[in-house]
Amino acid sequence: MNEFLNIALPKGRLGEKAYDMFQKAGFPCPEVLNPGRRLILENTDAGVRYFWVKPSDVAIYVERGAADIGVCGKDTLEEQAPDVYELMDLGIGRCRMAVAAPGGFTDDRSRTLRVATKFSNVAENHYRKAGRDIDIIHLNGSVEIAPIIGLADVIVDIVETGTTLRENGLEVIETVFPISARLIANKSGYKFKHEAVRKLLDGLRNAAEDK
Ligand code: PRP
């Protein structure tokens, strides 16, 4: 098991883009892009094993050491605060975390602000810094509905193209932080598989320079 570098990829387009970078960096495993229903793919010659996992679970695999390396959005890292090393900004999956509200919204600071979000910790931290009292309404998706139907005053959510906000009559009030995909590593895997991790990092840097 030890001779393999275990990499957790987020299922979907971001994971496919990241895999493309990894294979260019010297860790190919062609079956990754054609896995059928298989979730674990390996290439013995290249010494690499890939897992396709739910994007929000990548950091858990890496923190627990089930994967040595993972690809994780800055949004998830800020929300989950996993005990992992953040090694590199992969420069893909760029978007932002933002506060949004219906057009014409003004904040009445005499009232507690109701905030709907999938990112409760991000929202808490953001408003704690601003010294604003809030009531978090944790939702698991389709957060944009909340201010429209009066469940919340604002949302804290990911904005990529802005289309979802626009089509639901919402607009960005403030950006909380920019987001991109990060390469993360398990803390002991980073030590014990240092040679492979170093090879991956060098390969990724060279691939980026060749672009
Ligand atoms: C994300 C996010 C926004 C949307 C933003 O949702 O929560 O709803 O994408 O993208 P846009 O700015 O390009 O329109 P996702 O597709 O992950 O679904 P969910 O949060 O509703 O589950």
Residues whose N, C-alpha, C, O or C-beta is under 5 A from the ligand:
A	BS01	PRP	N140 G141 S142 V143 D157 I158 V159 E160 T161 G162 T163 T164 L165
